[in-house]
């Protein structure tokens, strides 16, 4: 079984992001970038499927500018067999990314595509679902457990109030939730080996996809700063403030 | 001339930093203090799985075949988290010494060192108390001008208390029946090479410790308020930390130069290492002193993590040769009749 895993380059989760002075975007100057944590979970799951003898090949794909190859190399160091970079500049909305991934799916014909449920920068939570629609493949989103049984894929999903188990026919799409697994660290020997693994580069034209954007980002601003708290004299004053200022009780 | 670290070395540093930063918290260090060995077998396994135990083991024995220059940035990261496991001694002193000893001993132990199955600990005669002897699978010990390769059972240990609860120190007595594996000129050569590697490991860790103490202090002084402002905004506080940052920055180049000299087995390696250890440990010492100052009374307390890094910095300053010893080494180089000094000799 061939498994395709999508990985996205995002600002490292430890970094406190700042808006640019002119409010046009997030400031990415000298900011540490990393693989999206949900995508890392997707890579880990694919590698585990390979280690279990279920998957035969794991391909890591990323869409974006050239620096995305760093994240593909990270995925290769974590255990993916080869990489595909779809080189595209500028802001890419989920629909464009889904179309480009659909182009890769058509080329590679994987049995399983694993994506993070969302990226920690855009928080869109759309790409996997859009890819499912475009590729006409069944999807199991927010997966906390997956198991391949014959030509079926059982997916346990985390839904409001409990767990839902789905059985998908392959080929299928899965998006990962945080509890699916705990990603490993790339070992130093594997980091060395990753540099020698195959990495193919495609352009959107190679895949027959137009990267025309349908969404414009108008403004980016930081959240309002929290006001300093105050000390109240007594319970009566607290109740008064909750009732008349915060208006959280009546 | 390109003095920068290459892409692989920086990538390794970043990977190791991420791992150590996530896994080695002060809470985990404190938890190990209460155990019998003071060491964390699960952590050693993780370090080995990451490939760190085999980094300096030759490729033919299952390692990565790297050298002191490749390891120096990683040793800095080990210092940054005050790693208690004997990784720096193993990779930077023990494994290269084992390689130098060669023969059946190296053939038998290097593959185990590569996988982390065996911890190789090196100790010089001047290290009267041997750290981590209790967890050494192979202890390479210099005594009376001879080297011994000892497995558990071939020596006895007497525990010595340390001010740093992360350190486990022992007086080692070699069993009478054990024969040395090197003596005479060979033992002296091994001694010099091992001293350089061990002292380099101390220097690199001291850089990491100094950086950690500065970072902790910057964080604390940005948060702690007095007169309605963070105390870090006051000159009398921030200058303390700026002085450490300057000292630390000036210490980095000598340490990296020493790593290059050790990796290349250069003629001036001893002098370069002594200079590096002096400067790095002075930076770490100043970092400890000034960090206590800017933390105020909090800095003295057991609950604040600062003391973990401070005590390790103090300990490193006096192992693998103290300041007096290394100053004499540098003086010996400068005042030698055939000393080649001056700008033209900087890169020789």
Interface residues (C-beta under 8 A of the other chain):
Chain A: X185 X186 X187 X188 X189 X190 X191 X192
Chain B: X8 X11 X12 X15 X16 X18 X19 X46 X49 X50 X51 X52 X54 X55 X64
